[in-house]
């Protein structure tokens, strides 16, 4: 029998062959693995909500809001936030239902393994690496910039070559040029090392630190919004939807393009689903954590974006630190320092949440045999996967210190939206394959039956919004490719090919499901 096919036993004792990529993990196996994972179950609903908030509010609001407003939407960036939030909300409902009936680590990866098979599960796991792991690098890079600026304000100057990536991109009339220099982002490496150490010591200890950090950074943002109310210029909000300049620049199309950009700002809320194995009452608390954190983050984003646009003309916000521009316009030096502190500390919690999510996804994939067993080794003292934490931390640190991060946010959004679509599809599949399965939380809005197939309104809308979020990104990518700038397209293609090579070269051969199904050759 070839490696691409395995023997599968039917109820009557006969054997049929199925493609390895179509192997699905039975629900009873999911439940059994949940009972034997060895991780410490200590997280409460409140801690899960704060984990989601901590993983979400960060680089998106501190950096990308200004670019999206200046380049695409203008004051209507507020509508873009609502659209992006809706795209996430319908997916959050789907995550909530799946987490309530399948309380396992691995997030969308585990759900895809049950509904669509091993090949789809590996694809989702590889997309989650793009979402969590590469996002970690982007967040760490931003944290390095804010930390360097903060230290400089206290008179501690960090040389440029110690807080810039080795490889950088320089936009020009001929496209994006790549430069390599004697640079190494040591500040980002130190930040990742500190956060990885927290995570290795224990999830409960990390959760306590996260609570403190989230309270600080959300408090700083509300202080910013409160001070901004006294410096508003209502004329900056007009016209609310600037006239279209062609393509995705302003107008209604610009609103949706901006939504696809700031969609990156919501990456992280679903990290709560990776904590299901460490929640005290996962069937109740995980849905609360996912949906609650998303609603809180949306409220914060809309408040801060409204103030930002009302304090500074949107045309001036295409910078790396739009909140700093707004603070200078308020003429409040103390607030500038406070925002810088909030950004630096706040990005630490984002880094913690994203690293945590990536480590737990690899933990689950390792237990399935799709990646090295090192990632699922649990330290008996800390009850955490210390070896996996160290490996992920080292890889992310090296990527941040050496690679250009500024060109991958669109790729992260593509990976995230694709994973979201698969999660929504899994709800539809589960409802049809296991209609009587207990569901402590169910997606709202009901569904319709088409030719005997149940199609939920919320999951269907989640899939639709995932398409809406990715369509502008692909259009821009193909336009850039046609214009002689193939960087983004090449990165996406290379990433996909590398993932396929790992699956067919290692994962398929070492899959525990494959070894279980290989009953007779």
N, C-alpha and C positions, 0 to 999 in steps of 0.2 A: 504494500500500500504506500502511496506517495505521502510526503509530509503535508500536502495540502488537504488531505482527507483523513478522517478518523472513523473508526467503527463506532456505531451507536446502537445500544440495545433498546429494542422496543418492548412493550409490555408483554407480548407473547413469546419473548425469548429470542426472536429473530434479530438479525443485525442488518442495519442499513448504514450507508455512508453519508456523511454530511461534510460540507466544506468547513475547514477549521475556522475560517473567519466568521462563520454563521453560528458557532457554538454559543448557546445561551446559558447563563448561570441560573440554575433553579432557585426559586424563592426560598425553599427550605434550606438550601445551602447558605443563602444570604443571612437568614436568621441564625443558623448555627455559627457562622463566622462572627456575627455580632456578639454572641455569648462568650467567645473565646479569644477576643482580640488582645487582651492583656493590658489595655490602656486604662488609666485611672478615670473613673466616671465622677466628675466633680463640678461640672459647669451648670450654673443655674440659668433660668430664662433671661434674667437681667444681664448676666455676664455674656450671654450669647448675643443679645441686642447690642451691647457695647462692643463686642468683637466685630459685629457687622459694621457698626458706625466707625470704629477705629480703622477697619480695613478699607473703608470707602472714602471718607472725607480726607483728602490730602492733595496730591498733585493736581487733580482735576480742578478743584476750586481755586487753588493757589496759583495755577499756571494757565490752564487751558481755556478757562472762561474768557480771558481777555483776548486771546487769539481768535476764538470762535466768534466773538462779538465783532472784532475789528475786521475780520476777513470775510465773514459770511452772513451774519444775522443782524448786527447792530443791536438796538434795544430789544428787538424781538427774540433775543437769546433766552429771555424768560420762557417764551413758548417752546423753544428748543429743549429747555430743561424738562418741561412738562411732557413733551413727546418722548424724550429719552426715559423719563421716569415711568411712563405708561408701558414702554417696551419692556422695562425691567419688572414692572408690577405684575403683568400677566405671567411672566416667567417665574416671579416669586411665588405666585399662587401654585404653579406647577411644582416648584421645588418644595413648597410646604406640604402638598399632598404626598409626594414621593417620600419625603423625609419622615412623615408621620407613619407610613406603612412599611418603609424600608430604612430603619434607623442605622445607617452604616456610614463609615468614612468613605471617601472617594468621590463624593458629590456626583456630578453628571456622569463620570466614568462608570460608577457602579450601576447607575440607572440604565445606561446604554448597554451594559453587559447583560442585563436581564431582558431588555426589550429587543435589542437589535443584533446582539451577538458580539463575539470577541473582536472581530475586525473593527466594528463601529466603536466598541469600547476603547480599543487602542487609539483610534483616531481622536476620540474625545479626550482621552488622557493626554495625547500629544498637543491638542488644542489648549488644554488646561495648563500645560507647561508654558505655552505662549502667553496665556492670560495671567497666570500667577508668577511664574519664574521670570519671564521677560519684563513684566510689570514691576517686579521687585527691582530689577536693574534700573528701570526708568525712575522709580521712586527714590532709590538710593542716590542716583545721580542728582535729582532735584534736592534731596536732603543735603548733599554735599555742598551745593551752591548756597543754600540758605545758612547752613552751619558756618561756612567760610565767611559769609557776609556778617553773621552775628559775631564771630570771633574778631573780625576786623573792627567792628564797632567798639570792642573793648581793647583795641590796640594790639591784638595778636594777629599778625599778618601771615597767611599761609601762601607760600609761593605757588604760582599758577601751575607749575608742573606737578604739584602734589594734589591738585583737586580738579584735574582735567583728564579726560580719557585719552588713551594712547592713540586711538584712531578717531578722527573727527571728520565731519562732513562740512563742506563749505559751499553754499548755494551760489550759483553764478549764471550768467546768460547762456552758457553752454551746457547747463545742467548741474548736477550735484557732483562736486569734486571730493575725493577722499584724500585726507592727509594723515601721515603717520609721523609722530614726533616722540621725543624723549619725555613722555608724560605718563603719569600713573595716578589714578584718583585714590590716593591713600585715605582721604577723609571718608569716602564712601565705603571702603574696605573696613575701616574701623567701625563704622556704624553697623554694617552687616554682622561683623564679629560680635558686637555687643548684643544685638537682637538675637542672634543665633544662640548665644550663651543663655539668655533668658529662656528661650524656648526649650533648650536642652535640660534646664534645671527642673522643669515641671510645668504642666499646663495651668495648674491653679495659681502658681506664683506669677506666671506670665499674665494670667487674667487679671490679677490684682494690679499689676503695673499698668496694664492696658486701661483699666478703669480710671486711674489717676490721669493718664495721658489724654484720654478722650475728654474728660471733664475740663482739662486745661485748654485743649485746642478748640472745642466747641464754645467754651466761655470766651476765648479771645475773638472768635468770629462774631459772636453776638455783641461784644464790646465794640468791635469795628462797625457793625451795623447800627448800633445805637448812636455812636458818634457821627456816623455818616448821615443820619437823619437830620442833623443840625447843619449839614453842608450840602444839601441837595439842590440841584438846579433842574427843575422840571423840564426846562427846554431841551435838555440833553436826551430826553426820552422821545423827542419828535424829530422826524417821523418815526413812529414806532416800528414800522416795517419799511426800511429804506428801499427806494426804487431799484429794481433789478438792473445789474450792470452786465448781464450775460453770464452764461454758465451757472455756477452755484454762488455767485457773488450777489448777496442780498435778494430781496424779493422772497416769495414763498419757497422757492427752491433752496435759497440760502438758509432758511429756517431748518429745513430737513438736513442740509449738509452740516450745519452747526450741531444739530442733534447727534449726527453720526460721530462728530468729533468729541463732544462732551459725553457721549455714551461711555467713553473711557473713564470718565469721572465716577461712574457707578460700578466699575469693576471692583469687586471685593465683598459686596453684600452677601453673595452666595457662598462666601467662605464659611459662613455659619453652618452650611450643610456638611462641610468636611469635619465638623466637630461633633457629629451625631453620636459617634462611639464614645465620646467623653462627656456627654450630657447626662445629667441625673435622670431626667424624664424626657427622652428625645422625641417621643411621639407628640408631646404637647409643647415642649419648650423650643424645639428647632423651628417649627413654623412661626412661632411668636418672634424668635430671633431674626429670621429672614425678613418677614414682612414689616416688623416693627423698625428694624434698622433702616430699611429702604424708605419708609415714610419719614423718619426723622431726618435722614440725609437729604431727601427732596426738599423738605421745609427749609433746612439750613441753606441749601444751594440757591433756592429762589430768593430768599431774603438777602443773601450776600450779593447775588448777581444784580438784584434790583438797586441796591445801594451803590454798587460799583458803577453801573451805567449812569446813575443819577449824579455822581460826584465828578466823574471824568468823562469827557466826550469819547464815545466808543472808538473813534478813529485813532486815539492815542494808546490803545490798550494792547496792541500787538507786540507785547514784551514778555519776558520770562517772569516778571514779578508785578502783575497788574495791581495787586492789592497795595504794594509799596507805592505805586504811582498815585493811587487814590489817597493813601495816607498823607503823602506829601502835599496833595491838593487841599487837604483838611488843615494843614499847618499845625500838626500835633506831633512833635518829635517823640514824645513818650509813647504814643500809639504806634509809631513806626518800629520802635524797639520791641514793643509787646507783640506786634504782628510777626516780626521776625522770629521771636522766641516761640510763638504759637506754631509757626510753620515748621520750624526745626523739630520741636518736640512732637508735633502732630504727625509729621511724616514718619517718625519712628514707629508710631502705632500702626500706620498703614503698612510699613515694611514688616512689622511683626505679624499682622493678619495675613498678608500675602505669602510670606515665608511659611507660616503655619499651614495655610491651605495647600501649598505645593508639597510640603513634607508629608501631609496626611494623604494626599492623592498618590504619591509614590509609595507610601506605606501600604495602601490597599492594592496597588498594582503589583507590588513585590509579593504580597501574600498570594496573589494569583499566578505568580511565576513570570510575569511579563517584564519585570525589571529585576535587577540584582537583589538577592535576599538580604543584603546589607541594609536596605531601606526599611525592612520590616523587623529588624532586630530590636527588641524592647529592653532597655536597661532596667534590671529588677529594682534598682534603688529609686530612680526618678520616675519609672513607669512611662518613659517617653522613648521614641526611637532616636537615641543620641547619635548613632553612627549616620543615619540618614540625614539628621539635622546638620551635622558637620559637612557632609558631602554637598548637600544643597547650598549651604552657606558659602562654601569655598567656590563652587561653580558660579553662583550669582555674584560673588565678590569679584572674581576674575573678569566676568562679563562686564560688570559695571566699570571696572578700572580701565578696561582696554577698548571696549566696543562703542561705536556711535549709537546713542540711544534715541536721538531726536527724530529718527526716520521710521521708528517702528510702532508709534502709537496707533496708526491706522491698522497695522497688522494685528495688534493686540485686540482692537475692536472687532476685526473680522473673526478672529478666533473665538472671542467671547460670544458674539452673536450666533455663530454656528453652534457652539455648545448649548446656548440657550434654546435654540430651535430644537435640538435633539432632546433636551429635557422636556419640552412641551409635547413633543411627539411621543415620548415615553409614557406620559400620562394617558394619552389616547390609547396607546397599545395596551397598557395595563388594564384600563377600564374594559376593554374588549376581551382580553385574554383571561382576566381574573375579575369578573364583575362582582363576585361575592366577597372579595377580600376586604377585611376591616380597614376603614379609612378614618382615623380620628379627625383628620382635617381633609375637607374636599374642596376642590376648586369651585368658586362661585359661578353664577350665571347659567349653570346647567349646560345642556347640550342638545344636539339633534341626532336623529338616527337616519342614516342614509344607506339603504340596502343592507340593513342589519348591522351596520357599523356605527358605533357611538362616536360622535365628534364633539368634543367639548368646546364651548364658546371661548373660554379663557385660554386654553392651550392653543386653539386655532389663531386667536388674536396674537398670542405670544410668538407664534411662527411667522405670522404676517409682519409684525413689527421687527423681527429679526432680519427679515428680507429687506424691509425699508431702511434699517440701519446700515446694512452692508452695501446696498445698491450704489449710493453715491461714492463709497470708497472704491468699489471696483471700477466705476466710470472714471474717476480721477486717476486711478492706477493705469488704466488702459490709455487714457489721454497722455499721461506722462510717458508711457512706453512708446506711443506713436510719435511723441515729440523728442525722442532720443534720450529719455531719462529712465532706464530700465531698473534702477536700484530696488524699488519696492517690489516690483514683479519678480526680480531675480531672488530677492530674499524669501518671498513667499514660496516660490517654486523649490528653492534649495531646502527650505525648512520641511516642505512636504516630502521631498525625495529622501531626505535624511531620516525622517520618521518611518517611511516605508521600508528603508533598508534595515533599520533596527528591528522592526516587527518581523520581517521575513528572515533576517539573519539570526535573531536571538529569541524574541518573544514567542513566536509561534512554536518553536522547538521546545521551549521550556515551560510552556503554559501548563498549569496544573489541571485545567479543564481538559487539555489534550491528553495528558497522561491518564486521567480518569476515564476518558472516553475510548482510549485505545485498549479495548477489551479483547479484540481478536483481529489479526491482520491477515 
